[in-house]
Amino acid sequence: MIPHPASEVTDSVYDKLLHGWLAGELRLVNKGLPRERRSLDELLLQERPAIRCTDGSEQPVKRNELRLLSDLLEEKERKSLLLPILIEMTGDETEAVVLCRSDIELKVLTSILGMRLNYERPGRVRIYRPQLALLRSKLRTTTQYAFSSSMRND
């Protein structure tokens, strides 16, 4: 076995420490993620639509956003669309990944953004800053950021 130079060992310890710290910080930033996502149909029936978060708080959902989504979808799709739609943010602020568990989210994105989008890979659609701004301006309470330490473009 060839011994590792001291810098490699130090980098490894530093990387582990940094990764542990970053994981803790991301837990704090993501504490408001949904405990469970709710269907569009279910939220439309609530007097005061809201989604319970992992920190115990409730995130109110604007009825006009629910109506917009409802108008874009067929009845079966309204029952299957789970909200909020999650947007994964990494260290690069020029792009984001929308997590799509079905083609219904892709249909919503295509309609809201007014352009055809494709899966980058199953369950993931990459959008760029101008698209993200438009999406969030129309669906601020029915989309939610999830922050990730992933720096890969996968």
Steps between C-alpha positions, in 0.01 A plus 500: 500500500638841401469767772289806416662841506399709803301742281271219380426392857437860606274561200304188584447607861416854388254370237326282759477789744370734231249243378372445856464873558325550165258215570403665828451838332288342225278337764436847645430656160269213401306487828199652327467222242161330484440218745267353241387632169128540429306454180368801313145366540544467877634854535215641289252353750664659804355823635851629570733295281833430666781246506655382828880533513758282671558770762131485601402826331236530230571655161186676369419442134340772289167401353567686173804276440287192567239623251771567239632146540148359495427675170810343343416143599236237447309357798716187531815714484370732775469198728856386422689830509672527838587843634723673557708431190859474623783698342848374585759775536872427510795734532454635147234772497471507120289186484275272702348156466125449536425159647223342294357177632268476198426655164239722670769726647666517158166602348463776762853629438451498122172691533623757754828567318342493155768275357559133444719343767652155517628280775871535559470150643199325653341716768713810433444804279773766488390862473703819494483823699249686271273194494531458876404865554191461279399173667533646850316819404196294398526216752669646809302301760454181298873456433770471761879505502700204629868577545759236416875476534525315170733691269468251215311569182307175508 
